[in-house]
């Protein structure tokens, strides 16, 4: 998959403007609905011998329109790239999204950024597609502008799972309420959280359960506070683990959220390394314990429950 920043740069790949089929969206999460849409487009493009092009934005428009919003993205941009590549996207065009860009009228955006491509043959839209300033652009506008250019416009039907329309908003709601097992169904994979291991206060090691303290980007959504059954990916290896998201109330009174992962049967210094944590099930809410011994007893219980779940549901065992 080639990654570009302008649609017209496609000619730099092989010195010509190949015929393309194009779709556009944020594709945050690349969830079941996205996957269904992209698979259908890939099949259609292949049958017509078209290059399959996805246009998206960096940063996510919400980052510019609502800069106060933190912990919003389901995936990092790099993870989104990997997922789109796995679905057969030939070219990913990541347009830079700015405040000025957000004020473009739907007509100007289409004409200047997309329809300017000379060999655009098919334009695929999701059922809820809207774009341009105040999202005033819609399917009818796209059809009106594409018709004189003989570009075929196709709208894709909505995708439902268990009677509900699958959306990035639905997934975010489930993540922030700790329903990571339901999120796995909607993503067709576990919810991931990526970050770098930083030095903590070492309390986990002091009480016999060393943890990796993960520094997570403020862009990424974080599950509800509590203790989770997880798998942790490190340097191509996957380890069973439990992860605590919370404020460490037994030791201090703070509003700062920490992400700490205890990898089973693992005691290696990994400061500065990147970890990718898969969240499988929430075990319990975070709570403040009267004594450190009470906390230790609870952690032992958490690990037993996590191992029972992993033995029954984990392909690593």
C-alpha positions, 0 to 999 in steps of 0.5 A: 500500500502506498501512502500519499498526501494528495490524490494527484500524487498517484501519478508519481507511483508509475508515471501515469494516472491509473484508473481508480475507484475511490472512497473517503472517510475517517475510518477510525477503528476500521470496525465491522462496518468499515470492513464490510464496506472496504471489502465490497469496494475492493472486490468491485475495483478488482473486477473493473481493474481499478486501483483501490484508493482510500482518502482520509485525514490527519489529524482526525477532524475532531482534533481541529474542530474540538481541540479540547477533546482528548482520548478520542481515537480508537486507533493510532494513525499507524494502526489505521494504516496497517488495518487498511493495508490488510483489507487490500487498499492500494493507495491511502491518501492522508490529507492534512486537515486544518482549520482552513481546510474545514471551512471549504464548501462541499463543492470546492472540496470535491472539485479541488481535492477529488474530482480533479483526478483525471481517471476517477471512474467510481466513487463509493460512499458510505450510507451516512456520508457527509462532508465539507463545512458543517457537513453540508455535502451529501450523496445528491451533491456528489452525484450532481457533480460527478454526472457530467464527468461520467463518474459512477457514484455508488452508495453503500448500505448501512451495516448492522450487527445484532440489530445495531448500526456499527459505528465508531461512536458506538465503539467509543461509548463501549470502551469508556464504559469498560465493555471491551468484550463487546467492542471485540465483536464490533471490531472483529479483533480486541481493542488495542491500546499502544504506548511506551513504557516509562518509569513508575514509582516501582510499587508493583515490584515492591509488592511482588507484581511488577508492572509496566507503566504505559505512557499513552498518547492523549489522542487515544481513547482509554477504557473505563478505570478498572482491572482487565484481562489483557494480552500484551504484544512486545517485539513480536512476542505476545504475553498473557497479562492483566492491566489496571487503569486507574488512579492508584487510590490505595497509595495516593489521592490524584486525578491522574489516570495510569495504565499499568500492565503486569505480564505473567511470568515476566521480569525484564527491564523494558523501559522505553519499549513500545507495548501494544495491549489487547483488552479482552474482559473487564474483571472489576472496578478500581477500588481503594483498599484499607491495607496493602495486604488487602490489595495484594490478596485482591491482585492474586485473585485477579490473576487467578480469574484472568488465567482461568479466562485466558485458559478457556479463551486464549489461543496462546494456551 
